[in-house]
Amino acid sequence: MSNEPEKQDLHEYAGGWITERKGSKTPGFLKLAYPIIIIAVLAYMFLFMNGEIHNESRGALVQSFNAVTGSADSFMYIVVGLIAIFAVILIAFTMGKDKHE
């Protein structure tokens, strides 16, 4: 038996580390996982932008550290914006039509 017909149906990525069969679709749980993970990351970035200041044991320490060093809110907003841009590109790529050679 020859494996040539099966070999032709496979598409390799990353130098052969990842292989997939041509025509295979992205699983539904991955399409659902991407937006959920992105929303969680953005929420985390907004909630803990200046550290964990509401913690009972170390919140006062974080607040005094922030008072001495100043805030980096503008930089953090830029980082959140870059994450949002990446999220839009990622969602467009994962939800888009598969394009194989």
PyMOL commands that set and color helices and strands:
alter all, ss='L'
color gray80, all
select helices_A, chain A and resi 4-8+14-16+28-47+59-69+73-95
alter helices_A, ss='H'
color red, helices_A
select strands_A, chain A and resi 10-13+18-21
alter strands_A, ss='S'
color yellow, strands_A
deselect
rebuild
show_as cartoon
